[in-house]
Structure formats: C-alpha cells, structure tokens
Amino acid sequence: MPLDACTANGCERNQVAKGFCLMHYKRWKRTGDANAVSRQPRAGRLCAVEGCDRPVLAKGYCNTHYLRQRAHGDPLFTARMGPEPVPLEKRYKVDPDTGCWIFDGAPDKDGYGNIRHDGKVVKAHRLAAHLWLDFDLDDPRQIRHSCDNPPCINPEHLLPGTRADNARDMVERGRQAKTQPHWKLVLTFEQVEEMRRRWAIGASQSELAREYGVTQGLVSRIVHRKVRLTS
C-alpha cells in the first residue's frame, strides 16, 4: 500500500508524522510552520565585517559572522586549538665552546630532541637537516653528528649517512662504550662478586650502594643476579 504524500506545499515525499515528511515534520516542530523557509541573505548588502564580501543574513552580518556573533558575542571569534608551535630556528641555544646549537626541548632516551612538524613528531636534528640542508624527511638515511652531540641542530655539524656510516663513527670515536650495561661502566667483575658475597653474609643494600657509589636499585639487581657477568 503506497504511503500518503507529505501535506506541505509542493512536497511529494512520503509522510512520516503529523502528515509531513521528515524534513517538514522537523521544520513544523521547530517553528510551528512546516512551510516556513530558512532566512535568505539580503540582496545588495554586504557583511559589516571588514574584508568580508558575503551578503548580509542578519544583524548586518553574513551567515558565518552572524552565527559567530550569536554564539560567542564576537563576529571575528575563531576557535583556538592551543599556542602556535615555536619554529625550530627559535628553539636552540648556542654553546660558545663547541659551536653546537643545543635544541631546547626535552631529550628522548637517546638524547635527541623531538619537535612537531606538519602534524608529525620528528627528530629535531632531522628537521634541521631538512630546513637548512634540503634533506628529505622521507629519506631513509640517518643524520650523523660530526660533533657527537645528540641535541645539536647546527647544520654545519650534520651530515646524512647510512646505518653503517653511523656504526663506523661510533667505533672510531669510542662511543660504543655508551651501549654497555650501566654496571659495567662503574664496577669491575671482581667488585660485583664481592658485593654479592658481602650481601650474602649480612651487608645491607644501602650500605653497599654508598660504598660502591651506585644506586640501591642497581645493588638489588646485582645481588639478586638480575645482571649477567659476561665479558
């Protein structure tokens, strides 16, 4: 059985409620008149906002500025999504001794800075190479530091290279020691064994930490054999 047509003027849609289609029912419910039409811009008049060439809808404003005025009391209101990001060229301090440009953001676990660019978080030194050395951020190569200073973004200290190049730099400059476990940098194997022996006969972890100049957490890992004695 076919549905009856909407009773609003000139509408042939099917009825949904109160004799109207969905659109005219909503219009009737909102305004009390299913045949009411939306307010149209007034021909010949332009929005009162300087630089806006759209026609007036109400109160001297176009639709956009009228809605802003009604909602916020200011036709020029714009949503604020937070402070504007500070550009990279304003986010470093020069080390007078080394010439390094030290990025002022918090470093990651490896000492490199991170910064937002085009909606993405990138390494600060890679962005520096992109901005000042025409390095493509999609380039798979790494950016090496001639100064061996991770937070540095001085383009004169940066150069692209492969992972093998970076590994060779690490060996030649003695940086591979930094990848050793922390306990190997401060304790000998003999000290680790002695620490375990003394803890076994009653020495406290805090006492051993003070004596060997390490943290109690490291002592705990050592005496509970959570570090391995490998050369």
C-alpha positions in Angstrom: 0.0 0.0 0.0 1.6 3.3 -1.1 2.2 5.9 1.6 0.5 9.2 1.6 2.5 12.2 0.3 3.6 15.0 2.6 0.9 17.7 3.0 3.5 20.6 2.9 3.2 22.8 -0.2 4.7 21.1 -3.2 6.3 18.2 -1.4 5.9 14.7 -2.7 7.9 12.9 -0.1 6.2 10.2 2.0 4.6 11.1 5.3 6.5 10.3 8.5 4.5 12.0 11.2 1.7 14.6 11.6 1.1 14.4 7.8 4.6 15.6 7.0 7.7 14.1 5.6 10.7 14.0 7.9 12.1 17.4 6.8 8.8 19.2 7.0 8.0 17.5 10.3 11.2 18.8 11.8 10.5 22.3 10.4 7.0 22.2 11.9 8.2 21.0 15.2 10.9 23.7 15.3 9.0 26.7 14.0 5.3 25.7 14.1 5.0 26.1 10.4 6.0 23.3 8.0 6.1 25.7 5.1 8.5 28.1 6.8 11.6 28.8 4.8 15.1 29.4 6.0 16.2 33.0 6.2 17.8 34.1 3.0 20.6 36.6 2.6 19.5 40.1 1.8 20.4 41.1 -1.8 22.6 44.1 -2.3 24.1 44.4 1.3 27.4 43.0 2.3 28.6 41.8 5.7 29.7 44.5 8.0 33.0 42.7 8.8 35.9 44.4 7.1 37.1 42.3 4.2 34.1 40.0 4.0 32.2 40.2 0.7 29.4 37.8 1.6 25.8 39.1 1.6 24.1 40.1 4.8 21.9 37.5 6.5 21.0 39.2 9.8 22.2 42.0 12.1 24.4 43.3 9.4 26.5 40.1 9.2 26.7 37.2 6.7 25.8 33.8 7.8 29.2 32.9 9.2 29.8 36.1 11.1 26.2 36.2 12.3 26.5 32.7 13.8 29.8 33.6 15.5 28.2 36.8 16.9 25.2 34.9 18.2 27.3 32.1 19.8 30.3 34.0 21.1 29.4 37.7 21.1 32.1 38.4 18.6 31.7 38.0 14.8 35.5 37.6 14.5 35.7 34.7 17.0 37.9 31.8 15.9 38.4 28.5 17.7 41.8 28.4 19.4 43.5 25.0 19.3 46.4 26.0 21.6 49.5 28.1 21.2 51.2 28.3 17.9 54.3 26.0 17.7 57.6 27.7 18.1 59.7 27.3 14.9 62.9 25.3 15.1 65.1 28.4 14.3 63.9 29.9 17.6 64.4 26.8 19.7 68.1 26.4 20.4 71.0 28.0 22.3 74.5 28.2 21.0 77.3 26.6 23.0 80.2 29.1 22.7 82.8 26.4 23.4 81.7 23.9 20.8 79.5 25.9 18.3 76.7 23.4 18.9 73.1 24.7 18.6 71.5 22.9 21.5 67.8 22.2 21.0 65.8 23.5 24.0 63.2 20.7 24.1 63.2 17.7 26.4 65.5 15.0 25.0 64.4 11.4 24.4 66.2 8.4 26.0 69.0 8.7 23.4 69.5 12.4 23.9 67.8 13.6 20.7 65.2 16.3 20.6 61.7 15.9 19.2 59.6 18.6 17.6 56.2 18.7 15.8 56.3 19.5 12.1 53.4 19.3 9.6 51.3 17.4 12.2 54.0 14.8 12.9 56.7 14.4 15.6 60.1 14.3 14.1 63.7 14.4 15.4 64.9 17.9 15.7 68.2 17.2 14.0 66.5 15.6 11.1 64.2 18.6 10.7 67.3 20.9 10.9 68.8 19.0 8.0 65.5 19.2 6.1 65.2 23.0 6.6 68.9 24.0 6.1 70.5 21.2 4.1 67.5 20.3 1.8 67.4 16.8 3.3 64.2 15.0 2.5 62.5 13.8 5.7 61.3 10.6 3.9 65.0 9.8 3.1 65.8 6.5 4.9 69.3 7.6 5.7 70.3 8.7 9.1 71.6 12.2 10.1 75.0 11.9 11.7 76.6 14.4 14.1 80.2 15.4 13.5 80.2 16.8 17.0 78.8 13.6 18.6 76.3 15.8 20.5 72.7 14.4 20.0 70.7 17.5 20.9 72.8 19.7 18.4 70.9 21.0 15.4 73.7 23.1 13.9 73.6 22.3 10.2 77.3 22.6 9.9 77.6 19.6 12.3 75.1 17.4 10.5 75.5 15.1 7.5 73.5 12.3 6.0 74.7 8.8 6.1 73.8 5.1 6.3 73.4 3.0 9.4 76.9 1.5 8.6 78.4 5.0 8.4 76.9 5.8 11.8 78.2 2.5 13.3 81.7 3.3 11.9 81.5 6.7 13.5 80.6 5.1 16.8 83.6 2.8 16.8 86.1 5.4 15.5 85.0 7.9 18.2 84.7 5.4 21.0 81.0 5.9 21.5 80.3 2.1 21.6 81.2 2.1 25.3 78.0 4.0 26.0 76.0 1.0 24.9 77.4 -1.2 27.7 75.2 -2.0 30.7 75.4 0.7 33.3 77.1 -1.6 35.9 80.0 -2.3 33.6 80.8 1.4 33.4 81.2 1.8 37.2 82.1 -1.7 38.6 84.5 -4.4 37.8 83.6 -8.1 37.7 85.5 -8.6 41.0 83.5 -5.8 42.7 80.3 -7.4 41.6 81.3 -10.8 43.0 82.5 -9.1 46.2 79.2 -7.2 46.5 77.2 -10.4 46.2 79.5 -12.2 48.8 79.1 -9.4 51.4 75.4 -9.1 50.9 75.1 -12.9 51.5 76.8 -12.6 54.9 74.6 -9.6 56.1 75.7 -6.4 54.4 72.7 -4.1 53.6 72.0 -3.0 50.1 72.0 0.7 51.1 75.4 0.2 52.7 76.9 -1.4 49.6 75.3 1.3 47.4 77.1 4.0 49.4 80.4 2.2 49.4 80.5 1.5 45.7 78.9 4.8 44.6 75.9 3.2 42.8 72.1 3.2 43.4 70.4 0.8 45.7 68.3 -0.4 42.8 71.5 -1.5 40.9 72.7 -3.3 44.0 69.4 -5.1 44.3 69.7 -6.3 40.7 73.3 -7.4 41.2 72.8 -9.4 44.4 69.6 -11.0 43.1 71.5 -12.0 40.0 69.4 -10.0 37.6 72.6 -8.9 35.7 74.8 -11.3 33.9 78.5 -11.4 34.3 79.5 -11.6 30.6 82.7 -10.1 29.1 
